[in-house]
Amino acid sequence: RKNTKRVPSFRKLLRTSKIKLDNKLKNKQYKQQSAAKKYRKEQKKLREAVRDAISRRPFPLEECKKRQVKIAEKREEEEEEDALPLDMMDEDDLKLMEDLAQKASFLTRDLSSDEPVHVKKRKHESVIDKYEKVPRRMQTEPEKELIHLLPIKDKGGIIPQTMEKPDFNEEPLPVLTPEEMAAQRRQKLQERKMHIAALASAILSEPDNNIKKLKELRAMLMEQDPNVAVIVRKLVMVSLMEIFKDIAPSYKIRPLTEAEKATKVKKETQKLREFEEGLVSQYKFYLENLEQTIKDWKQRKLKKSNVISLKAYKGLAEIAVKCLCELLVALPHFNFHNNIIVLIVPLMNDASKMISELCFEAVKKLFKQDKLGYASLGVVKVISGLVRGRNYDVRPEVLKVFLHLRIKEVELQKDSEDIAPKKKFMTYKEKRKNLSRMQRKWKKAEEKLERELLEAEASESKEKKLKLHTETLNIVFVTYFRILKKAQKSPLLPAVLEGLAKFAHLINVEFFDDLLIVLHSLIASGGLSYRESLHCVLSAFHILSGQGDVLNIDPMKFYTHLYKTLFSLHAGGTNDDTGIVLQCMDVMFAKRRKQVSQQRALAFLKRLSTLALHVLPNSSVGILATNRVLMQTFPKMDLLLDNESQGSGVYLPELEEPEHCNAQNTALWELHLLQRHYHPTVQKYAAHLIVGAPTEGSAALSLDLSQRPATELFEAYSMRGMTFNPPVASVTPRRKDTFSQMDSFIDEELNKQLQQHISETIVHKPLDFAKHLKESSLL
């Protein structure tokens, strides 16, 4: 039987090739390990040789010379004693000596040594011999600078290597005039600008292919030419900021896992991965450059190789802060956003007004546009840590930023509707026209399922957002309560009270009693300013008008305090406190009409009317608008429009208790004076109130005035810009006819000439003038 070879199967070939590959890999690893082991041994020997060379300490030169001279003299004496004349030696001994003399090793070898001839002289070289071999140098010869190279190792040991530093004969630069220097600087600057523009346009046109040019552009942040360094670095900072805003994706790029890196993917996917990796890397380095620029300026520290002065570094730091603020607002979803927050928030407390205002505005914009709440939560956490870490020694504006948070129930519902995905479904007519009966049936079931899924997504996003807002508010209130407890005399207290007034309706009911006690104690202490006490009152009534309706708390002490301090309101240009008073009146009376007595409403109506006589027009308009609300909200307010007293007692305007001042026995005579006010809007309101504030008829207000709240009217008629609202009509003088103007001019000239003639006649010809008067009297 013929023995034939069987062809190996494909699986066997695969298995065999895999084994071969494994063997090749093992051999390669073994070779690498052997090479590494050999390299480590060589390094170890090299270190030992260097250590031995350092440990050898040579003898002083003079002692070695003396010792060598003594040894030489002693050897000469011994040789003289032992030496025999040649004529006394045998012929065989003489021939042996001649043969040995022909060998070089015989002369150089120490005959007393038992070592072989091939032992090198290096072992027996003395320190003096080595020193003598070094070439002498004259003291006048200038020492040349040496460059130490890598040593060479041979069988004898380590041989150090050096070389002289080459001298470069630089030609002196030509001296330029100021005009030439300016022209040269403009030319360099133009070249840098063109280079920046070319790189930026290339990156923006094809970000995937030109991502490596980001590194080239970022390298220009280290511009070393002192003539153009400041401007070039500023331009590069701004250019990179705009590029990152444009090419950054709308999602956060996460790092790849080891399993994802090992997996084979398509070329397009691999290209996208490389782009994302390069983008995140360059973005990180760019942020680190901005951070280092700000830190160097804050620490007033410049590097030795820096070509920019400390004065010019401030401008660089300001541009760096602007770029960070822009990125904070524009890329809240992208990588390293929390790092930018950590950089920006402490700068809100910076001594430089420009930098602090830039950071304030950036954080405000971030709060206003943040619908989800992730970025707001991050900023609030950093601010809370900053306030606590600085022991509450920060600027009040840092806490006032909390007032711009978008945390309201109405906005929450609105935002959840905005976030919920919207899809347009087919109408009934479109279904009848384009679909069959069976298709319509399936389409109906499909649309029902899609609506349910959309509702589930909307509710989920709403719950997530509500959770984020709850966590944010908890941090805000913890910061406020710490200041109320530990730093009541801090300048942060007004900002805390203002924040409580805004977010009081969102505080947990469990804290209401304690918070009202703290607010009242602050007012009773007398250490607050007028504005701070108004914020306390406003906060208390915000608490009671929300969830506090269910609590049995009597806020009479807050009504009494506001009634008592109304006449302390500033009547001049700094009347911003009027806006807070109008807010207090709205919360205390309009929103709590069922809990307010008639006597209290009458007392406030009378006192506000008296106050309207003393303040600026915009304050008067706001107060009269509040009086209109009181007259329409509470019945029997028209008692004050009648001069007949109602009941017993006399009105006591100086009494501080609104319930017991007998306001029902007075009249609103102030409205008659306000009807003659110089401001037309005040006149309209006074005429409207004096007839009982009707909603219809000829005495009713226009829609522009009647439908606007008091606080809005107060701002609308403000005189901060030194302007009168409504503007005063200019009175133009009546134009005269041309002929009448000419006649008057002629009459004036004739009168001047006549007066001049009379005066000359009186002085020079008094007799003729008397005669003329006598004739004129006879006539």
C-alpha positions in Angstrom: 0.0 0.0 0.0 1.3 3.4 -1.0 2.0 5.7 2.0 0.8 9.1 1.1 0.9 12.3 3.2 -2.4 13.7 4.4 -2.9 17.4 3.7 -3.3 19.2 7.0 -6.7 20.7 7.6 -7.4 24.5 7.9 -8.0 24.2 11.6 -4.7 22.4 12.1 -2.9 25.1 10.2 -4.5 27.8 12.3 -3.6 25.9 15.5 0.0 25.4 14.3 0.4 29.1 13.3 -0.9 30.2 16.7 1.6 28.0 18.5 4.4 29.4 16.3 3.2 32.9 17.0 3.2 32.2 20.8 6.8 30.8 20.5 8.0 33.8 18.6 6.4 36.1 21.2 8.0 34.1 24.1 11.4 34.3 22.3 11.0 38.0 21.8 10.1 38.5 25.5 13.1 36.4 26.6 15.5 38.4 24.4 14.1 41.6 25.9 14.5 40.3 29.4 18.1 39.2 28.7 19.0 42.5 27.2 17.4 44.3 30.2 19.3 42.1 32.6 22.6 42.7 30.8 21.9 46.4 30.8 21.3 46.4 34.5 24.5 44.5 35.2 26.5 47.0 33.1 24.9 49.9 35.0 25.7 48.2 38.3 29.4 47.8 37.3 29.5 51.4 36.1 28.2 52.7 39.4 30.7 50.6 41.4 33.6 51.8 39.3 32.5 55.5 39.7 32.1 54.9 43.5 35.6 53.4 43.7 37.1 56.3 41.7 35.4 58.8 44.1 36.5 56.9 47.2 40.3 57.0 46.3 41.9 60.0 47.9 45.4 60.9 46.5 48.2 61.9 48.8 49.4 65.5 48.9 51.9 66.2 46.1 54.9 67.3 48.3 54.8 64.2 50.5 54.7 61.9 47.5 57.8 63.7 46.0 59.8 63.4 49.2 58.9 59.7 49.6 59.8 59.0 46.0 63.2 60.7 46.4 64.0 58.6 49.5 63.0 55.4 47.8 65.2 56.2 44.7 68.3 57.1 46.9 67.9 53.8 48.9 67.7 51.8 45.6 70.8 53.4 44.3 72.7 52.6 47.5 71.6 48.9 47.3 72.5 48.7 43.7 76.0 50.1 44.3 76.5 47.6 47.1 75.2 44.6 45.2 76.6 45.4 41.8 79.5 43.4 40.5 81.9 44.6 37.8 81.4 43.0 34.4 84.9 41.5 34.3 84.0 39.5 37.4 80.9 37.9 35.8 80.8 34.6 33.9 80.3 34.6 30.2 77.0 32.7 30.5 75.6 35.2 33.0 76.6 38.1 30.9 74.9 36.6 27.8 71.7 36.0 29.7 71.6 39.6 30.9 72.1 40.8 27.3 69.2 38.7 26.1 66.9 39.9 28.8 67.8 43.5 28.1 66.4 43.2 24.6 62.9 42.6 26.0 60.9 45.7 26.9 59.1 44.0 29.7 62.4 43.3 31.4 63.2 47.0 31.8 59.7 48.0 32.9 59.0 45.1 35.2 59.6 45.1 39.0 61.9 42.1 39.5 60.8 41.7 43.1 57.2 41.1 42.0 55.9 37.6 41.2 53.2 38.9 38.9 53.3 37.9 35.2 54.8 40.2 32.6 51.4 41.1 30.9 50.1 42.9 33.9 49.4 46.5 32.9 51.3 49.4 34.2 48.1 51.2 35.0 47.7 49.2 38.3 51.2 50.4 39.5 51.0 54.0 38.4 51.4 56.3 41.3 49.5 59.5 41.9 52.6 61.5 41.0 53.0 59.8 37.7 49.4 60.5 36.8 49.8 64.1 37.9 52.9 64.5 35.9 51.2 63.3 32.7 48.7 66.2 32.9 49.9 68.9 30.5 51.0 72.1 32.2 49.2 75.4 31.5 50.4 78.9 31.9 48.5 81.0 34.4 48.1 83.7 31.8 46.3 81.3 29.5 42.5 81.9 29.6 40.5 78.9 30.8 38.2 77.4 28.2 34.8 76.2 29.1 34.4 72.4 28.8 31.4 70.4 27.9 31.2 67.0 29.7 30.2 64.2 27.4 29.2 60.6 28.2 32.1 58.5 29.5 33.6 55.6 27.6 34.1 52.2 29.3 36.8 49.7 28.3 38.6 46.8 29.9 40.8 49.2 31.9 37.9 51.2 33.4 35.9 54.4 32.8 37.5 57.1 30.6 35.8 60.5 31.0 35.2 62.5 27.8 35.1 66.3 27.5 35.3 68.9 24.7 35.8 72.6 24.5 32.7 74.7 24.1 32.8 76.2 20.6 32.9 80.0 20.4 30.3 81.6 18.2 31.4 84.9 16.9 28.0 86.8 16.8 27.9 89.8 14.7 26.5 92.9 16.5 22.9 93.7 15.6 22.5 97.0 13.7 21.2 99.9 15.6 17.7 100.8 14.5 15.9 104.1 14.7 12.5 104.2 16.6 10.6 104.4 13.3 12.4 101.3 12.0 11.8 99.5 15.3 8.1 100.3 15.1 7.9 99.2 11.4 9.7 95.9 12.3 7.3 95.3 15.2 4.3 95.9 12.9 5.7 93.5 10.4 6.3 90.8 13.0 2.8 91.3 14.5 1.2 91.0 11.1 3.1 87.8 10.4 1.9 86.3 13.7 -1.7 87.4 13.0 -1.7 85.7 9.6 -0.2 82.5 11.1 -2.9 82.5 13.8 -5.6 83.1 11.2 -4.3 80.4 8.9 -4.2 77.8 11.7 -7.6 78.7 13.1 -9.3 78.6 9.7 -7.7 75.2 9.0 -8.9 73.8 12.3 -12.5 75.1 11.8 -12.8 73.9 8.3 -11.7 70.3 9.0 -11.5 69.7 12.8 -11.1 65.9 12.3 -8.1 66.1 10.1 -6.4 69.2 11.6 -6.7 68.5 15.3 -2.9 68.4 15.6 -2.7 72.0 14.5 -4.3 72.9 17.9 -1.0 72.0 19.5 0.9 74.3 17.1 -1.5 77.1 17.8 -1.3 76.5 21.6 2.5 76.6 21.4 2.2 80.3 20.4 1.1 81.0 24.0 4.8 80.8 24.8 5.8 83.6 22.4 9.3 84.7 23.4 9.7 87.9 21.3 9.4 90.7 23.8 8.2 93.2 21.2 5.0 91.2 20.3 4.7 88.7 23.1 1.8 90.3 25.0 -0.4 90.9 22.0 0.3 87.5 20.4 -0.5 85.7 23.6 -3.8 87.6 24.0 -4.8 86.8 20.4 -3.9 83.1 20.8 -6.0 82.9 24.0 -9.1 84.4 22.4 -8.6 82.4 19.2 -8.4 79.1 21.0 -11.4 80.0 23.1 -13.5 80.6 20.0 -12.2 77.5 18.4 -13.1 75.3 21.4 -16.6 76.9 21.6 -17.1 76.0 17.9 -15.7 72.5 17.6 -16.6 71.1 21.0 -19.4 68.5 20.7 -22.7 68.7 22.6 -21.8 65.9 24.9 -19.2 65.0 27.5 -16.3 62.9 26.1 -15.5 60.0 28.5 -12.1 58.1 28.5 -12.1 54.7 26.7 -11.9 51.5 28.8 -9.1 48.9 28.2 -11.7 46.6 26.6 -12.8 49.3 24.2 -9.3 50.1 23.2 -8.5 46.5 22.5 -11.7 46.1 20.3 -11.3 46.5 16.6 -13.5 49.2 15.2 -14.2 50.8 11.8 -11.9 53.5 10.4 -14.6 56.2 10.9 -15.0 55.2 14.5 -11.2 55.1 15.1 -10.9 58.5 13.5 -13.6 59.9 15.7 -11.9 58.5 18.8 -8.6 60.1 17.8 -10.3 63.4 17.3 -12.0 63.3 20.7 -8.9 62.2 22.5 -6.8 65.0 20.9 -9.6 67.6 21.5 -9.8 66.7 25.2 -6.1 66.7 25.6 -5.5 70.1 24.0 -8.5 71.6 25.9 -7.0 70.4 29.2 -3.6 71.9 28.3 -5.2 75.2 27.3 -7.1 75.4 30.6 -3.9 74.7 32.5 -2.2 77.5 30.6 -5.0 80.0 31.5 -4.8 78.8 35.2 -1.1 79.2 35.4 -1.3 82.7 33.9 -3.8 83.8 36.5 -1.8 82.2 39.4 1.4 83.9 38.3 -0.3 87.2 38.3 -2.0 86.6 41.6 1.3 85.6 43.2 3.2 88.4 41.5 5.6 85.8 40.3 7.4 85.8 37.0 9.6 83.0 35.6 13.3 83.8 34.8 12.8 83.1 31.1 9.7 85.2 30.9 9.8 88.2 28.5 6.7 90.0 29.8 6.8 92.6 32.5 4.6 92.3 35.6 2.6 95.3 34.6 1.7 93.8 31.2 1.0 90.4 32.9 -2.2 91.9 34.4 -3.7 92.4 31.0 -2.9 88.8 30.1 -4.6 87.6 33.3 -7.7 89.7 32.5 -7.9 88.1 29.1 -7.4 84.6 30.7 -10.3 85.3 33.1 -12.5 86.5 30.2 -11.8 83.3 28.2 -12.6 81.2 31.3 -15.9 83.1 31.8 -16.9 82.6 28.2 -16.2 78.8 28.4 -18.1 78.6 31.7 -21.2 79.9 30.0 -20.8 78.4 26.6 -19.7 74.8 27.5 -21.5 73.8 30.7 -21.9 70.2 29.3 -18.3 69.7 28.2 -15.3 68.2 30.1 -13.6 70.0 32.9 -16.5 72.3 33.6 -16.2 71.8 37.3 -12.6 72.7 37.1 -13.5 76.0 35.5 -16.1 76.6 38.3 -13.4 76.1 40.9 -11.2 78.7 39.1 -14.0 81.3 38.6 -15.8 81.3 41.9 -12.8 82.5 44.1 -12.2 85.3 41.6 -15.6 86.7 42.5 -14.0 87.8 45.7 -11.0 89.3 44.0 -9.7 92.8 44.9 -9.7 93.8 41.2 -13.2 95.2 40.4 -13.0 94.4 36.7 -12.2 90.7 37.3 -14.8 90.3 40.1 -17.5 91.8 37.9 -16.6 89.6 35.0 -17.0 86.5 37.2 -20.3 87.8 38.6 -21.8 88.3 35.2 -20.6 84.9 34.0 -22.1 83.1 37.0 -25.4 85.0 36.6 -25.6 84.0 32.9 -24.9 80.4 33.9 -27.7 80.4 36.5 -30.2 82.0 34.1 -29.6 79.6 31.2 -29.2 76.4 33.4 -32.5 74.5 32.9 -31.4 71.2 34.4 -29.5 72.4 37.4 -26.3 70.4 37.3 -24.1 73.5 36.7 -26.0 75.6 39.3 -25.5 72.9 41.9 -21.7 72.8 41.2 -21.4 76.6 41.6 -23.5 76.7 44.8 -21.3 74.0 46.4 -18.1 75.9 45.6 -19.5 79.2 46.9 -20.7 77.6 50.1 -17.2 76.1 50.7 -15.6 79.4 49.9 -17.7 81.3 52.4 -17.1 78.8 55.1 -13.4 78.5 54.3 -12.9 82.3 54.4 -14.7 82.4 57.8 -17.5 84.5 56.2 -15.1 87.2 55.2 -16.2 87.6 51.6 -17.8 90.3 49.5 -21.7 90.5 49.8 -22.0 90.1 46.1 -20.8 86.5 46.3 -24.0 85.6 48.2 -26.2 87.9 46.1 -25.5 85.7 43.1 -27.9 83.2 44.7 -30.8 85.5 43.9 -30.4 84.6 40.2 -31.0 80.9 40.7 -33.8 79.5 38.6 -35.6 77.7 41.4 -39.3 78.5 41.3 -42.3 76.2 41.0 -43.6 78.0 37.9 -40.3 77.9 36.1 -39.8 74.3 37.2 -43.1 73.3 35.4 -42.3 75.4 32.4 -38.8 74.0 32.1 -40.0 70.4 32.3 -42.4 71.1 29.5 -39.5 72.6 27.5 -37.3 69.7 28.1 -39.9 67.1 27.3 -39.4 65.8 23.8 -42.1 66.9 21.4 -43.2 64.9 18.4 -45.7 65.7 15.8 -48.3 63.0 15.2 -50.4 62.6 12.0 -53.8 64.2 11.9 -57.1 62.2 11.2 -57.3 63.7 7.7 -53.7 62.7 6.9 -54.4 59.1 8.1 -57.6 58.8 6.0 -55.8 60.1 3.0 -52.5 58.2 3.2 -53.2 55.0 5.2 -55.4 52.0 4.8 -57.9 50.9 7.5 -55.5 48.3 8.9 -52.6 50.7 8.8 -54.6 53.3 10.6 -55.4 50.8 13.3 -51.7 50.0 13.8 -50.7 53.7 13.6 -53.2 54.5 16.4 -51.7 51.8 18.7 -48.2 53.0 17.9 -49.0 56.7 18.6 -50.6 55.7 22.0 -47.4 53.8 23.0 -45.2 56.8 21.9 -47.3 59.2 23.9 -46.9 57.1 27.0 -43.2 56.9 26.6 -42.9 60.6 26.1 -44.9 61.2 29.3 -42.7 58.8 31.2 -39.5 60.6 30.0 -41.0 64.0 30.9 -41.9 62.9 34.4 -38.5 61.3 34.9 -36.7 64.5 33.8 -39.0 66.6 36.1 -38.3 64.4 39.1 -34.5 64.5 38.4 -34.7 68.3 38.1 -36.7 68.6 41.3 -34.2 66.5 43.1 -31.3 68.7 41.9 -33.1 71.9 42.9 -33.9 70.5 46.3 -30.2 69.7 46.9 -29.2 73.2 45.7 -31.7 74.9 47.9 -30.5 72.9 50.9 -27.0 74.1 50.4 -28.2 77.7 50.0 -30.2 77.6 53.2 -27.4 75.9 55.2 -25.2 78.8 54.1 -27.8 81.4 55.2 -28.5 79.8 58.5 -24.8 79.5 59.4 -24.4 83.3 58.9 -27.6 84.0 60.9 -26.2 81.9 63.7 -22.5 82.7 63.7 -22.0 86.0 61.9 -25.0 88.3 62.6 -22.7 91.4 62.5 -21.2 90.4 59.2 -21.7 92.5 56.1 -23.2 89.4 54.5 -26.4 89.8 56.6 -28.2 92.0 54.1 -27.6 89.5 51.3 -28.8 86.7 53.6 -32.0 88.5 54.5 -32.6 89.4 50.8 -32.1 85.7 49.8 -34.4 84.5 52.6 -37.1 87.0 51.3 -36.9 85.4 47.9 -36.7 81.7 48.8 -38.7 81.8 52.0 -41.7 80.1 50.4 -39.5 77.1 49.7 -38.2 76.6 53.2 -39.3 73.5 55.1 -42.3 74.2 57.5 -40.3 72.8 60.4 -37.9 75.7 60.5 -40.6 78.5 60.3 -40.9 79.1 64.1 -37.2 79.2 64.7 -36.6 81.4 61.7 -39.3 84.0 62.7 -37.9 84.1 66.2 -34.5 84.9 64.8 -35.8 87.6 62.4 -37.7 89.3 65.2 -34.7 89.2 67.5 -32.6 90.8 64.8 -35.2 93.6 64.5 -35.5 94.1 68.2 -31.7 94.3 68.7 -31.6 97.6 66.9 -28.3 96.8 65.3 -29.7 96.6 61.7 -29.9 99.3 59.2 -33.2 100.5 57.8 -32.9 98.4 54.6 -31.9 95.3 56.6 -34.9 95.6 58.9 -37.2 95.9 55.8 -35.7 92.7 54.4 -36.4 91.0 57.8 -40.1 92.1 57.5 -40.3 91.0 53.9 -38.7 87.6 54.7 -41.2 87.0 57.6 -44.2 87.7 55.5 -43.0 85.6 52.6 -42.7 82.7 55.0 -46.2 83.3 56.3 -47.8 83.8 52.9 -46.7 80.5 51.5 -46.8 77.3 53.5 -47.0 79.3 56.7 -50.8 79.9 56.2 -51.4 76.7 58.1 -49.4 78.0 61.1 -51.1 79.9 64.0 -48.6 82.7 64.2 -49.5 86.4 64.8 -47.2 88.7 62.8 -48.6 91.9 64.5 -45.1 92.8 65.7 -43.9 93.0 62.1 -46.9 95.2 61.1 -46.1 97.5 64.0 -42.4 97.7 63.1 -43.1 98.7 59.4 -45.8 101.2 60.5 -43.4 102.8 62.9 -40.5 103.1 60.5 -42.4 104.3 57.4 -41.5 107.9 57.9 -37.8 106.9 58.1 -37.9 106.3 54.3 -35.3 108.4 52.4 -37.0 111.2 50.4 -34.0 112.0 48.3 -32.3 110.4 45.3 -31.3 107.3 47.2 -34.9 106.0 47.5 -34.2 102.4 46.6 -35.8 101.3 49.9 -39.2 102.4 48.6 -39.2 99.3 46.3 -38.8 97.0 49.4 -41.6 98.9 51.2 -44.0 98.4 48.2 -43.1 94.7 48.2 -43.9 94.5 51.9 -47.2 96.2 51.5 -48.2 93.8 48.7 -47.3 90.7 50.8 -48.8 92.1 54.0 -52.2 93.3 52.7 -53.0 92.0 49.2 -52.0 88.4 49.9 -53.2 88.3 53.5 -56.5 90.3 53.1 -58.4 87.9 55.3 -56.0 88.2 58.2 -55.9 92.0 58.2 -58.4 94.2 60.2 -60.1 97.3 58.9 -58.4 99.5 61.5 -55.0 98.4 60.4 -55.7 99.0 56.7 -57.0 102.5 57.4 -54.0 103.4 59.5 -51.6 102.3 56.8 -53.6 104.1 54.1 -53.5 107.4 56.0 -49.8 107.1 56.8 -48.9 106.2 53.2 -50.8 109.2 51.9 -48.9 111.5 54.2 -45.6 109.9 53.1 -46.5 110.6 49.4 -46.2 114.3 50.0 -42.5 114.1 51.0 -40.9 111.7 48.5 -39.8 111.8 44.9 -42.4 111.5 42.1 -41.6 107.8 41.3 -42.0 106.9 45.0 -45.3 109.0 45.1 -46.6 107.1 42.1 -45.8 103.7 43.7 -47.3 104.7 47.0 -50.6 106.0 45.4 -50.8 102.8 43.4 -50.6 100.8 46.6 -53.3 103.0 48.1 -55.5 102.2 45.1 -55.1 98.5 45.8 -56.0 99.0 49.5 -59.1 101.0 48.6 -60.2 98.3 46.1 -59.3 95.3 48.4 -60.8 96.4 51.7 -64.4 97.7 52.1 -65.3 101.0 53.8 -62.0 102.6 52.8 -64.0 105.6 51.5 -64.5 106.6 55.2 -61.4 108.7 54.8 -62.9 110.6 51.9 -65.6 112.0 54.2 -64.7 114.7 56.8 -67.3 113.5 59.3 -65.8 111.4 62.1 -66.9 107.8 62.5 -67.1 106.8 66.2 -65.4 108.1 69.3 -61.8 109.3 69.7 -59.3 111.5 68.0 -56.8 110.5 65.3 -53.3 110.1 66.9 -50.7 110.2 64.1 -47.8 110.0 66.4 -48.9 106.7 67.9 -46.9 103.6 66.8 -49.7 101.1 67.1 -51.8 101.0 63.9 -54.7 99.3 65.6 -55.2 102.0 68.2 -54.5 105.3 66.4 -58.2 105.9 65.5 -57.5 106.4 61.7 -61.2 106.2 61.0 -61.6 109.7 62.5 -59.4 111.5 60.0 -59.6 112.3 56.2 -57.2 112.0 53.3 -56.7 115.8 52.9 -53.3 115.0 51.3 -55.0 114.0 48.0 -56.1 117.7 47.5 -52.4 118.8 47.7 -51.3 115.9 45.4 -53.8 117.1 42.8 -51.5 120.2 42.4 -48.3 118.1 42.2 -45.9 119.1 39.4 -45.8 115.5 38.1 -48.7 114.7 35.8 -48.9 111.0 36.8 -49.2 111.9 40.5 -52.0 114.4 39.6 -53.9 111.6 37.7 -53.6 109.2 40.6 -54.6 111.8 43.2 -57.7 112.7 41.1 -58.5 109.0 40.7 -58.3 108.3 44.4 -60.2 111.3 45.6 -63.4 110.0 43.9 -63.0 106.5 45.4 -60.7 104.7 42.8 -63.4 103.6 40.4 -62.7 100.9 37.8 -65.0 102.4 35.2 -66.1 105.8 34.0 -64.4 109.1 33.3 -62.4 109.0 36.5 -61.0 105.6 35.9 -57.3 105.2 35.1 -55.9 104.2 31.7 -54.9 100.6 31.2 -51.2 101.5 31.1 -51.5 102.7 34.8 -54.2 100.5 36.2 -52.8 97.1 35.1 -49.2 97.7 36.3 -48.1 96.8 39.8 -46.7 99.4 42.2 -43.1 98.2 42.0 -43.1 98.3 38.2 -44.5 101.9 38.3 -41.8 102.9 40.8 -39.1 101.7 38.4 -40.7 103.1 35.3 -40.8 106.7 36.7 -37.4 106.6 38.2 -35.2 109.7 37.9 -31.8 108.0 38.1 -30.7 109.1 34.7 -31.6 112.7 35.5 -34.5 112.5 33.1 -38.2 113.4 33.7 -40.8 110.8 32.8 -42.9 111.8 30.9 -40.6 114.2 29.2 -41.3 117.9 29.6 -42.5 119.6 26.4 -40.2 122.4 25.3 -41.7 125.9 24.9 -40.5 127.5 21.6 -40.6 131.3 21.4 -42.9 132.9 18.8 -41.1 133.8 15.6 -41.1 137.4 14.6 -41.6 138.8 11.1 -38.5 139.9 9.2 -39.7 143.4 8.7 -40.6 143.9 12.4 -37.1 142.7 13.3 -35.6 145.3 10.9 -37.8 148.1 12.4 -36.8 147.2 15.9 -33.1 147.2 14.9 -33.5 150.7 13.3 -35.2 152.1 16.3 -32.5 150.8 18.6 -29.8 152.4 16.5 -31.6 155.8 16.3 -32.1 155.8 20.1 -28.4 155.1 20.6 -27.4 158.0 18.3 -29.9 160.4 20.0 -28.6 159.6 23.5 -25.0 160.1 22.4 -25.9 163.5 20.8 -27.7 164.7 24.0 -24.8 163.7 26.2 -22.3 165.6 24.0 -24.5 168.7 24.0 -24.9 168.7 27.8 -21.1 168.4 28.3 -19.7 170.8 25.6 -22.6 173.2 24.9 -24.7 173.6 28.1 -26.2 177.0 27.1 -27.4 175.8 23.8 -29.0 172.7 25.5 -30.8 175.0 28.0 -32.1 177.2 25.2 -33.3 174.1 23.3 -35.2 172.9 26.4 -36.8 176.4 26.8 -38.0 176.4 23.2 -39.3 172.9 23.4 -41.3 173.8 26.6 -42.8 176.8 24.9 -43.8 174.6 22.0 
